[in-house]
Amino acid sequence: MAQFNKDVVILGGGMVGLSIANQIKEKRPELSIIIIDKENELGLHSSGRNSGVLHAGVYYEPKSLKAKVCIEGAKRLKNWCEEEKIPVLNCGKVITPQTISLDSQLDLLYKRGTANGAQISLINEYEFKKLVPDGNTSSGRALWVNDTCVVKPKKIIELLSKRLIEKGVEILLDIEVLKYRPKEKTFFISKKSKNNKKFIDQISYGYFFNTTGLQADKVAREFNIGKDLTILPFKGIYWQLDPKAPFQFKTNLYPVPDLDMPFLGVHVTPDPDGIITLGPTAIPALGRENYKGLGGFELLKTLDFLGDITYQWIRNTGGFRKYSYEQALHGIKPLFVRAAKLLVPKLESNHLIRSNKVGIRAQLYDKREGILIKDFRMENGISSTHVLNAISPAFTASFSLADLILENSNLKL
Ligand SMILES: Cc1cc2nc3c(=O)[nH]c(=O)nc-3n(C[C@H](O)[C@H](O)[C@H](O)COP(=O)(O)OP(=O)(O)OC[C@H]3O[C@@H](n4cnc5c(N)ncnc54)[C@H](O)[C@@H]3O)c2cc1C
């Protein structure tokens, strides 16, 4: 049995785990850090499967943690990409009211965004059409967000992990944790691919970070943290705009979101490689890591499931249940197209190619209160910090979010 003794152990090598390691190394390069992930490569979950949009801080309630770290985090990540010569598409974003009743939400978003320090302006139909000739504004108004840009998330994960290794961070992949002993600041691991579980190693640490995304609530419970919290997985499937479609997009086109829900709605996003995607849906997923496409059978089961088992305890969120039903139906292409037509009226089914990109959001739910947690959430346990709700814009904000997590942890740097 091998034994590792590290100052800091980070379980989960997504963008949040990598950023925490990065920020610790900035402040205390001499600390020994190991990142442990269960997969045989990094970026197989949210951090490698998201829209790649670096958000500009518009949507979030001004006193929220999201508002606190989004703008600064986006600037830092963008600068890092530019220094590292990773492509960044500086294309901005237009937020449009897809129905007339949503027009007044533009004023609310403008107020929130301005309070957060985002560079935004309300635009008229003429300005809108110059930016998105094939888009639709139901009211003749829209919001222009200047600083939004788009990156390739996997490239960032690959290079950031390489840079961390160069700074002395160890990364162990393909690992299963067999037993946690939080009081003794230790746990036991095995290589997943080895059937013989005798190949067990012991990891001891000074401080432990749980950044396991979709599994974070389960890991936290091993430390007696978050017993009323559970993660609900929401699947985001994407479509790609056929390059032969009679229109193209040079900027992001987003709908006005339902601000009571933690998702931003299906949007049009161009990326640095010239690919234009539409999505993601927010379909309640059957399984936290069930990335397979949503076929008819899964859809039926999802709807059944929604009305029945898991969501029966979503007591105070009737609106959420209705929203989930609508979202589940977006798994069917003609219904997805019908919803997307509110943004792009000329869109037809034959303009869309199914993208192999599918992501699953790790949305935290408070069972006792019956609410979806909208803001980031982290909790400290014995010599440990558990990042329980690292939803969007956690990718955008990652460097600044990592600083915030460290400031609120019990790790003295
Ligand atoms: C469809 C979709 C679109 C999104 N779009 C955007 C966007 O445009 N902009 C934005 O800012 N954010 C976006 N997000 C959100 C963003 O992707 C996440 O907030 C962010 O990636 C979370 O990073 P993470 O490190 O917490 O989680 P993850 O990336 O999920 O990383 C967790 C890691 O932990 C590992 N792990 C899990 N359990 C264990 C275990 N028991 N032992 C060891 N390792 C374990 C996993 O293998 C994984 O590598 C989107 C998310 C989705 C799903």
The ligand as a MOL file (V3000), in Angstrom:
LIG
                    3D

  0  0  0     0  0            999 V3000
M  V30 BEGIN CTAB
M  V30 COUNTS 53 58 0 0 0
M  V30 BEGIN ATOM
M  V30 1 C -24.9230 22.2750 -20.4540 0
M  V30 2 C -24.1290 23.2460 -19.6220 0
M  V30 3 C -23.8340 24.5140 -20.1040 0
M  V30 4 C -23.1100 25.4200 -19.3180 0
M  V30 5 N -22.7220 26.6150 -19.8460 0
M  V30 6 C -21.9030 27.4130 -19.1390 0
M  V30 7 C -21.3660 28.6030 -19.7150 0
M  V30 8 O -21.5780 28.8850 -20.8870 0
M  V30 9 N -20.5730 29.3930 -18.9380 0
M  V30 10 C -20.2830 29.0750 -17.6370 0
M  V30 11 O -19.5880 29.8440 -16.9730 0
M  V30 12 N -20.7400 27.9470 -17.0840 0
M  V30 13 C -21.5230 27.1050 -17.8010 0
M  V30 14 N -21.9600 25.9370 -17.2630 0
M  V30 15 C -21.6040 25.6320 -15.8770 0
M  V30 16 C -20.1730 25.1420 -15.7480 0
M  V30 17 O -19.8800 24.1820 -16.7130 0
M  V30 18 C -19.9830 24.5620 -14.3450 0
M  V30 19 O -20.3920 25.5380 -13.4260 0
M  V30 20 C -18.5280 24.1950 -14.0350 0
M  V30 21 O -17.9600 23.4840 -15.0990 0
M  V30 22 C -18.4690 23.3940 -12.7540 0
M  V30 23 O -17.1730 22.9070 -12.5850 0
M  V30 24 P -16.8360 21.8450 -11.4630 0
M  V30 25 O -15.3700 21.7440 -11.4090 0
M  V30 26 O -17.5780 22.1950 -10.2310 0
M  V30 27 O -17.5290 20.4740 -11.9430 0
M  V30 28 P -17.1090 19.3780 -13.0220 0
M  V30 29 O -16.6000 19.9760 -14.2480 0
M  V30 30 O -18.2950 18.4760 -13.1280 0
M  V30 31 O -15.9240 18.5880 -12.3300 0
M  V30 32 C -16.1180 17.6760 -11.3030 0
M  V30 33 C -15.0400 16.6210 -11.4080 0
M  V30 34 O -15.1390 15.7750 -10.2730 0
M  V30 35 C -14.9130 14.4530 -10.6850 0
M  V30 36 N -15.5360 13.5730 -9.6920 0
M  V30 37 C -16.8450 13.4250 -9.4220 0
M  V30 38 N -17.0210 12.5660 -8.3960 0
M  V30 39 C -15.8060 12.1530 -8.0190 0
M  V30 40 C -15.3290 11.2610 -6.9990 0
M  V30 41 N -16.1840 10.6530 -6.1670 0
M  V30 42 N -14.0120 11.0520 -6.9090 0
M  V30 43 C -13.1490 11.6750 -7.7430 0
M  V30 44 N -13.5310 12.5460 -8.7150 0
M  V30 45 C -14.8420 12.7860 -8.8470 0
M  V30 46 C -15.5210 14.3660 -12.0740 0
M  V30 47 O -14.9700 13.3100 -12.8170 0
M  V30 48 C -15.1930 15.7350 -12.6380 0
M  V30 49 O -13.9730 15.7260 -13.3580 0
M  V30 50 C -22.6970 25.0250 -18.0180 0
M  V30 51 C -22.9750 23.7340 -17.5420 0
M  V30 52 C -23.6550 22.8450 -18.3420 0
M  V30 53 C -23.8790 21.4500 -17.8350 0
M  V30 END ATOM
M  V30 BEGIN BOND
M  V30 1 1 1 2
M  V30 2 1 2 3
M  V30 3 2 2 52
M  V30 4 2 3 4
M  V30 5 1 4 5
M  V30 6 1 4 50
M  V30 7 2 5 6
M  V30 8 1 6 7
M  V30 9 1 6 13
M  V30 10 2 7 8
M  V30 11 1 7 9
M  V30 12 1 9 10
M  V30 13 2 10 11
M  V30 14 1 10 12
M  V30 15 2 12 13
M  V30 16 1 13 14
M  V30 17 1 14 15
M  V30 18 1 14 50
M  V30 19 1 15 16
M  V30 20 1 16 17
M  V30 21 1 16 18
M  V30 22 1 18 19
M  V30 23 1 18 20
M  V30 24 1 20 21
M  V30 25 1 20 22
M  V30 26 1 22 23
M  V30 27 1 23 24
M  V30 28 2 24 25
M  V30 29 1 24 26
M  V30 30 1 24 27
M  V30 31 1 27 28
M  V30 32 2 28 29
M  V30 33 1 28 30
M  V30 34 1 28 31
M  V30 35 1 31 32
M  V30 36 1 32 33
M  V30 37 1 33 34
M  V30 38 1 33 48
M  V30 39 1 34 35
M  V30 40 1 35 36
M  V30 41 1 35 46
M  V30 42 1 36 37
M  V30 43 1 36 45
M  V30 44 2 37 38
M  V30 45 1 38 39
M  V30 46 1 39 40
M  V30 47 2 39 45
M  V30 48 1 40 41
M  V30 49 2 40 42
M  V30 50 1 42 43
M  V30 51 2 43 44
M  V30 52 1 44 45
M  V30 53 1 46 47
M  V30 54 1 46 48
M  V30 55 1 48 49
M  V30 56 2 50 51
M  V30 57 1 51 52
M  V30 58 1 52 53
M  V30 END BOND
M  V30 END CTAB
M  END
